[in-house]
């Protein structure tokens, strides 16, 4: 009986490993997909030369902006432990009224931009920002390098409001002013 289980286990491992190696071979022959590097895309086209006036906080814009409205929105990059959309010029921003851990004296949280002390308010105090090209496609580049921003940077974003069925707000961004890096 032990020999049966040993044989069955070996057979399963052989099939799994064979399948993995075949899949790897198949994937290896597929053309490599490479994302543009920051040097391939001129991020300066998105940088606003001066601070625009009249930007609304995230909560205000979420409550007032209709689909396709042109908006100016101010917030801080964050809202989760990783607010970035990998390989895209996109990230989440949070209303300035919420406190990051670094805003709380004595709090030594290692990930202050996740706003873990504000979890009940967070869902209605965030917006997704996507930098888009002339055709409306999300720019395929790392936002940090492209725009010179990081977690908790305070920014003003110029763009067009988009809403999903649940009322979540996305800004299709055409410009950014970085207040704080």
Helices and strands as residue ranges (DSSP letters): H 2-29, G 38-40, G 43-46, E 56-57, H 58-64, E 70-77, E 90-94, G 101-103, G 112-114, G 116-118, H 119-122, E 126-131, H 143-147, E 154-163, E 169-180
